[in-house]
Amino acid sequence: MNTQNLLIDKHLLLQFKRGLQEQQRELSHAIEKAEKEIRDFTGPVPLDSIDLSCFTASKESLFTSASQNRTRLHMIQQALERMNDGSFGICVDCGAAIRLKRLQALPWASHCIECQEEAEIAPLAENAPMHLSPDSAQASGT
């Protein structure tokens, strides 16, 4: 076990593990149920436009829910793997300890809050339009 895990006492680590395993079971069950309901939608499509709209919205909602559940299940499985290899509670980017408060809120968290914020802001900065500074606007003659 990694010495970093010693920062999280064994009792607390076991609580996290039990909670994650319970969520894993619940999500697996929810995914199976959604997949069954999606299969049930393979029957005849309603011809009435209102019924078709409701049918389509229900089907899309099931797909979205199942997709979100699969994503969270994957994050939970990764957290359980980190528990097994001793890296649970350690940021995968910077190697710093993830604060207990963050782990209590998101036990599958793999990044400290600083690295998570940086990861969320970086794509926004890349897609932001370039603004000309007053100096560069004058130099270009605008």
C-alpha contacts under 8 A as a table, 3 or more apart, distances in Angstrom:
res1	aa1	res2	aa2	distance
1	M	5	N	6.98
1	M	85	D	6.70
1	M	86	G	4.70
2	N	5	N	5.62
2	N	6	L	7.42
2	N	85	D	7.57
2	N	86	G	4.66
2	N	87	S	6.39
3	T	6	L	5.23
3	T	7	L	7.52
3	T	86	G	7.89
4	Q	7	L	5.60
4	Q	8	I	7.71
4	Q	86	G	7.65
4	Q	87	S	7.23
4	Q	89	G	7.75
4	Q	90	I	7.23
4	Q	97	A	7.41
5	N	8	I	5.31
5	N	9	D	7.36
5	N	86	G	6.11
5	N	87	S	6.83
5	N	88	F	6.72
5	N	89	G	7.00
6	L	9	D	5.81
6	L	10	K	7.51
8	I	12	L	6.39
8	I	13	L	6.22
8	I	89	G	7.85
9	D	12	L	5.43
9	D	13	L	6.18
10	K	13	L	4.97
10	K	14	L	6.07
11	H	14	L	5.13
11	H	15	Q	6.34
12	L	15	Q	4.99
12	L	16	F	6.28
13	L	16	F	5.08
13	L	17	K	6.14
14	L	17	K	4.92
14	L	18	R	6.10
15	Q	18	R	5.18
15	Q	19	G	6.11
16	F	19	G	5.14
16	F	20	L	6.06
16	F	107	P	6.69
17	K	20	L	5.13
17	K	21	Q	6.05
17	K	80	L	6.82
17	K	83	M	7.68
18	R	21	Q	5.08
18	R	22	E	6.12
19	G	22	E	5.13
19	G	23	Q	6.24
20	L	23	Q	5.06
20	L	24	Q	5.99
20	L	76	I	6.27
20	L	80	L	7.31
20	L	107	P	7.25
20	L	108	W	7.74
21	Q	24	Q	4.84
21	Q	25	R	6.27
22	E	25	R	5.16
22	E	26	E	6.25
23	Q	26	E	5.00
23	Q	27	L	5.96
23	Q	73	L	7.97
23	Q	76	I	7.89
24	Q	27	L	5.26
24	Q	28	S	6.06
24	Q	73	L	6.00
24	Q	76	I	6.68
24	Q	77	Q	7.52
25	R	28	S	5.16
25	R	29	H	6.17
26	E	29	H	5.13
26	E	30	A	6.12
27	L	30	A	4.93
27	L	31	I	6.00
27	L	69	N	6.01
27	L	70	R	7.61
27	L	73	L	6.32
28	S	31	I	5.15
28	S	32	E	6.19
28	S	73	L	7.44
29	H	32	E	5.15
29	H	33	K	6.17
30	A	33	K	5.06
30	A	34	A	6.09
30	A	66	A	7.61
30	A	69	N	7.61
31	I	34	A	5.08
31	I	35	E	6.05
31	I	66	A	5.47
31	I	69	N	6.60
31	I	70	R	7.14
32	E	35	E	5.13
32	E	36	K	6.23
33	K	36	K	5.14
33	K	37	E	6.25
34	A	37	E	5.00
34	A	38	I	6.03
34	A	62	L	6.08
34	A	63	F	7.75
34	A	65	S	7.84
34	A	66	A	6.13
35	E	38	I	4.97
35	E	39	R	6.18
35	E	66	A	7.47
36	K	39	R	5.08
36	K	40	D	6.30
37	E	40	D	4.94
37	E	41	F	6.60
37	E	62	L	7.76
38	I	41	F	5.18
38	I	42	T	7.28
38	I	59	K	6.66
38	I	62	L	6.84
38	I	63	F	7.58
39	R	42	T	5.57
40	D	43	G	6.47
41	F	44	P	7.87
41	F	59	K	7.18
42	T	45	V	7.94
45	V	52	L	6.94
45	V	55	F	7.77
46	P	49	S	7.72
46	P	51	D	5.87
46	P	52	L	5.22
46	P	55	F	7.48
47	L	51	D	7.21
47	L	52	L	6.36
48	D	51	D	5.28
48	D	52	L	5.95
49	S	52	L	4.94
49	S	53	S	6.03
50	I	53	S	5.06
50	I	54	C	6.31
51	D	54	C	5.12
51	D	55	F	5.96
52	L	55	F	4.91
52	L	56	T	5.99
53	S	56	T	5.16
53	S	57	A	6.08
54	C	57	A	5.10
54	C	58	S	6.01
55	F	58	S	5.24
55	F	59	K	6.17
56	T	59	K	5.12
56	T	60	E	6.09
57	A	60	E	5.13
57	A	61	S	6.03
58	S	61	S	5.06
58	S	62	L	6.25
59	K	62	L	5.16
59	K	63	F	6.31
60	E	63	F	5.08
60	E	64	T	6.11
61	S	64	T	5.12
61	S	65	S	6.06
62	L	65	S	5.14
62	L	66	A	6.02
63	F	66	A	5.19
63	F	67	S	6.05
64	T	67	S	5.12
64	T	68	Q	6.16
65	S	68	Q	5.18
65	S	69	N	6.10
66	A	69	N	5.05
66	A	70	R	6.10
67	S	70	R	5.09
67	S	71	T	6.26
68	Q	71	T	5.13
68	Q	72	R	6.26
69	N	72	R	5.14
69	N	73	L	5.95
70	R	73	L	4.98
70	R	74	H	6.12
71	T	74	H	5.19
71	T	75	M	6.41
72	R	75	M	5.04
72	R	76	I	6.18
73	L	76	I	5.03
73	L	77	Q	6.13
74	H	77	Q	5.08
74	H	78	Q	6.23
75	M	78	Q	5.09
75	M	79	A	6.24
75	M	108	W	5.81
75	M	109	A	7.87
76	I	79	A	4.98
76	I	80	L	6.26
76	I	107	P	7.92
76	I	108	W	5.24
77	Q	80	L	5.11
77	Q	81	E	6.24
78	Q	81	E	4.96
78	Q	82	R	6.21
78	Q	108	W	7.47
79	A	82	R	4.99
79	A	83	M	6.29
79	A	88	F	6.49
79	A	107	P	7.48
79	A	108	W	5.03
79	A	109	A	7.39
79	A	110	S	7.31
80	L	83	M	4.97
80	L	84	N	6.38
80	L	88	F	7.85
81	E	84	N	5.02
81	E	85	D	6.27
82	R	85	D	5.12
82	R	86	G	5.83
82	R	87	S	4.85
82	R	88	F	4.60
83	M	86	G	5.15
83	M	87	S	6.12
83	M	88	F	4.76
84	N	87	S	7.80
85	D	88	F	7.75
87	S	90	I	5.60
88	F	110	S	7.79
89	G	97	A	5.77
89	G	98	I	5.08
89	G	99	R	7.66
89	G	103	L	7.26
89	G	109	A	7.83
89	G	110	S	7.21
90	I	95	G	5.58
90	I	96	A	5.64
90	I	97	A	4.58
90	I	98	I	5.50
90	I	110	S	7.02
90	I	111	H	7.29
90	I	112	C	7.58
91	C	94	C	5.71
91	C	95	G	4.79
91	C	96	A	5.40
91	C	97	A	6.10
91	C	98	I	5.96
91	C	110	S	5.53
91	C	111	H	4.30
91	C	112	C	5.25
91	C	115	C	7.87
92	V	95	G	5.83
92	V	110	S	5.94
92	V	111	H	5.85
93	D	111	H	6.68
93	D	115	C	6.90
94	C	115	C	7.38
96	A	112	C	7.10
97	A	112	C	6.97
98	I	102	R	6.84
98	I	103	L	6.93
98	I	110	S	7.93
98	I	111	H	6.75
98	I	112	C	4.67
98	I	113	I	7.40
99	R	102	R	5.38
99	R	103	L	6.48
99	R	112	C	7.01
100	L	103	L	5.02
100	L	104	Q	6.06
101	K	104	Q	5.10
101	K	105	A	6.37
102	R	105	A	5.13
102	R	106	L	5.90
102	R	107	P	7.43
102	R	109	A	7.50
102	R	112	C	7.92
102	R	113	I	7.56
103	L	106	L	4.91
103	L	107	P	4.32
103	L	108	W	7.15
103	L	109	A	6.32
104	Q	107	P	5.63
106	L	109	A	5.40
109	A	112	C	7.65
111	H	114	E	7.87
111	H	115	C	5.89
111	H	116	Q	5.58
112	C	115	C	5.48
112	C	116	Q	6.11
113	I	116	Q	5.01
113	I	117	E	6.03
114	E	117	E	5.27
114	E	118	E	6.22
115	C	118	E	4.96
115	C	119	A	6.05
116	Q	119	A	5.05
116	Q	120	E	6.22
117	E	120	E	5.10
117	E	121	I	6.08
118	E	121	I	5.17
118	E	122	A	5.98
119	A	122	A	5.50
119	A	123	P	7.36
120	E	123	P	6.47
120	E	124	L	7.29
121	I	124	L	5.25
121	I	125	A	6.28
122	A	125	A	5.17
122	A	126	E	6.28
123	P	126	E	5.06
123	P	127	N	6.29
124	L	127	N	5.26
124	L	128	A	6.09
125	A	128	A	5.15
132	L	135	D	7.86
132	L	136	S	5.89
132	L	137	A	5.88
133	S	136	S	5.28
133	S	137	A	6.17
134	P	137	A	5.10
134	P	138	Q	6.26
135	D	138	Q	5.31
135	D	139	A	6.30
136	S	139	A	5.00
136	S	140	S	6.22
137	A	140	S	5.26
137	A	141	G	6.40
137	A	142	T	5.37
138	Q	141	G	5.10
138	Q	142	T	5.77
139	A	142	T	7.66
